[in-house]
Amino acid sequence: MPNVIMARAPVRNADLGGWRDTRLFSSGKVLNMAIRLYTYVSLQPMKEEGIRIESHDIGGTEYVRNLRDIEYAGALGLLKAAVGSSGARGGFKLIVRSEAPPASGLGSSAALGVATLGALYRYQGKSLLPHQVAMNAQRLETELLKLECGVQDQLASAFGGINFIEVTYPSARVTPVPVSDATLCDLETNMLVVYTGRSHFSSGTHKRVIANFEKGQPRVLRAFEGLNKTAEMGLEALMRGDVRAYAESLNVNWGYQKQLDKSITTPLVADLQRRAEKAGCIGFKLNGAGAGGTAVLICARNTQKAVHSAIQKKFPEMTVYPAKIDIGRCQGLQTWVEKA
């Protein structure tokens, strides 16, 4: 039985400066971190000449007899786009699963694109830099699937760790942030990621925010300028090892984020923030475009358990994840071979 190629890529968390990595701006600055919630892809050669694609998350399966027959549509559209763009010849099964909740705002589609391309390139014997894989994965969404998509999510998945990203769309320069061991431990001890139980579907929010921007609404233009500064605020805080100041950069970002469109927050999210702050949360924002999905929280020292308990008591439908940062050995996109 042939060997199986495996790949994994982490999701993105705590995106400071979001939107400034999109086509709306010629330049922008973003700070984010990858966390240890992974998308996994396995590629198993098979005797059939076609390509079988399976998603364990949505239960979808599709068989493609010939690459020329691929249509980049449906729930498996991103996977099919990855297969088609990679040029991989058929005769294999592609199986994917993700540890992140559905429509979480954590950039899970980017992690899926990065991990899938990673497996396909390994299968073909190609060696690409993380930056190249990330850019190719981003183009799957913008060029083949015609979606609105920035560049930060794919870069976070491909590189892992904590990164300061300077964007000249669609190009970007990635600088890993060298936090101390003490700061890393402080972050992981006091950070939570909360899935609100409400899926976040970014396309509608994207359309409304873009419409507000194109109308030149002063509130929205001011918010975008403010967002561009929050990445540097967070960077300076982490370089100083000041997690409380980093928490404040999340708060500032969330304030600007909510100015982009009224749909970005909801009564449920406002209640979550209020109760978390009462228990000890000092930094809060929704990940991604907002309107549901996940929130990232920074808790004051020795209050993480109290915040966790307060959320679970009031919101049993929510899931609280300890945020472990994808940094160190084996960070970012990883591919390997499992012997049959």
DARA-V608064 format. One record per residue. RES is the residue in one small letter. SS is DSSP state (H for helix, E for strand, L for the rest). Layout:
res=RES ss=SS
res=RES ss=SS
This chain:
res=m ss=L
res=p ss=L
res=n ss=L
res=v ss=E
res=i ss=E
res=m ss=E
res=a ss=E
res=r ss=E
res=a ss=E
res=p ss=E
res=v ss=E
res=r ss=E
res=n ss=E
res=a ss=E
res=d ss=E
res=l ss=E
res=g ss=L
res=g ss=L
res=w ss=L
res=r ss=L
res=d ss=L
res=t ss=L
res=r ss=L
res=l ss=L
res=f ss=L
res=s ss=L
res=s ss=L
res=g ss=E
res=k ss=E
res=v ss=E
res=l ss=E
res=n ss=E
res=m ss=E
res=a ss=E
res=i ss=E
res=r ss=E
res=l ss=E
res=y ss=E
res=t ss=E
res=y ss=E
res=v ss=E
res=s ss=E
res=l ss=E
res=q ss=E
res=p ss=E
res=m ss=L
res=k ss=L
res=e ss=L
res=e ss=L
res=g ss=L
res=i ss=E
res=r ss=E
res=i ss=E
res=e ss=E
res=s ss=E
res=h ss=L
res=d ss=L
res=i ss=L
res=g ss=L
res=g ss=L
res=t ss=E
res=e ss=E
res=y ss=E
res=v ss=E
res=r ss=L
res=n ss=L
res=l ss=H
res=r ss=H
res=d ss=H
res=i ss=L
res=e ss=L
res=y ss=L
res=a ss=L
res=g ss=L
res=a ss=L
res=l ss=L
res=g ss=H
res=l ss=H
res=l ss=H
res=k ss=H
res=a ss=H
res=a ss=H
res=v ss=H
res=g ss=H
res=s ss=H
res=s ss=H
res=g ss=L
res=a ss=L
res=r ss=L
res=g ss=L
res=g ss=L
res=f ss=E
res=k ss=E
res=l ss=E
res=i ss=E
res=v ss=E
res=r ss=E
res=s ss=E
res=e ss=L
res=a ss=L
res=p ss=L
res=p ss=L
res=a ss=L
res=s ss=L
res=g ss=L
res=l ss=L
res=g ss=L
res=s ss=H
res=s ss=H
res=a ss=H
res=a ss=H
res=l ss=H
res=g ss=H
res=v ss=H
res=a ss=H
res=t ss=H
res=l ss=H
res=g ss=H
res=a ss=H
res=l ss=H
res=y ss=H
res=r ss=H
res=y ss=H
res=q ss=H
res=g ss=L
res=k ss=L
res=s ss=L
res=l ss=L
res=l ss=L
res=p ss=H
res=h ss=H
res=q ss=H
res=v ss=H
res=a ss=H
res=m ss=H
res=n ss=H
res=a ss=H
res=q ss=H
res=r ss=H
res=l ss=H
res=e ss=H
res=t ss=H
res=e ss=H
res=l ss=H
res=l ss=L
res=k ss=L
res=l ss=L
res=e ss=L
res=c ss=L
res=g ss=L
res=v ss=L
res=q ss=H
res=d ss=H
res=q ss=H
res=l ss=H
res=a ss=H
res=s ss=H
res=a ss=H
res=f ss=H
res=g ss=L
res=g ss=L
res=i ss=E
res=n ss=E
res=f ss=E
res=i ss=E
res=e ss=E
res=v ss=E
res=t ss=E
res=y ss=L
res=p ss=L
res=s ss=E
res=a ss=E
res=r ss=E
res=v ss=E
res=t ss=E
res=p ss=E
res=v ss=L
res=p ss=L
res=v ss=L
res=s ss=L
res=d ss=H
res=a ss=H
res=t ss=H
res=l ss=H
res=c ss=H
res=d ss=H
res=l ss=H
res=e ss=H
res=t ss=H
res=n ss=H
res=m ss=E
res=l ss=E
res=v ss=E
res=v ss=E
res=y ss=E
res=t ss=L
res=g ss=L
res=r ss=L
res=s ss=L
res=h ss=L
res=f ss=L
res=s ss=H
res=s ss=H
res=g ss=H
res=t ss=H
res=h ss=H
res=k ss=H
res=r ss=H
res=v ss=H
res=i ss=H
res=a ss=H
res=n ss=H
res=f ss=H
res=e ss=H
res=k ss=L
res=g ss=L
res=q ss=L
res=p ss=H
res=r ss=H
res=v ss=H
res=l ss=H
res=r ss=H
res=a ss=H
res=f ss=H
res=e ss=H
res=g ss=H
res=l ss=H
res=n ss=H
res=k ss=H
res=t ss=H
res=a ss=H
res=e ss=H
res=m ss=H
res=g ss=H
res=l ss=H
res=e ss=H
res=a ss=H
res=l ss=H
res=m ss=H
res=r ss=H
res=g ss=L
res=d ss=L
res=v ss=H
res=r ss=H
res=a ss=H
res=y ss=H
res=a ss=H
res=e ss=H
res=s ss=H
res=l ss=H
res=n ss=H
res=v ss=H
res=n ss=H
res=w ss=H
res=g ss=H
res=y ss=H
res=q ss=H
res=k ss=H
res=q ss=L
res=l ss=L
res=d ss=L
res=k ss=H
res=s ss=H
res=i ss=H
res=t ss=L
res=t ss=L
res=p ss=H
res=l ss=H
res=v ss=H
res=a ss=H
res=d ss=H
res=l ss=H
res=q ss=H
res=r ss=H
res=r ss=H
res=a ss=H
res=e ss=H
res=k ss=H
res=a ss=H
res=g ss=L
res=c ss=E
res=i ss=E
res=g ss=E
res=f ss=E
res=k ss=E
res=l ss=E
res=n ss=L
res=g ss=L
res=a ss=L
res=g ss=L
res=a ss=L
res=g ss=L
res=g ss=L
res=t ss=E
res=a ss=E
res=v ss=E
res=l ss=E
res=i ss=E
res=c ss=E
res=a ss=L
res=r ss=L
res=n ss=L
res=t ss=L
res=q ss=H
res=k ss=H
res=a ss=H
res=v ss=H
res=h ss=H
res=s ss=H
res=a ss=H
res=i ss=H
res=q ss=H
res=k ss=H
res=k ss=H
res=f ss=L
res=p ss=L
res=e ss=L
res=m ss=L
res=t ss=E
res=v ss=E
res=y ss=E
res=p ss=E
res=a ss=L
res=k ss=L
res=i ss=E
res=d ss=L
res=i ss=L
res=g ss=L
res=r ss=L
res=c ss=L
res=q ss=L
res=g ss=L
res=l ss=L
res=q ss=E
res=t ss=E
res=w ss=E
res=v ss=E
res=e ss=E
res=k ss=L
res=a ss=L
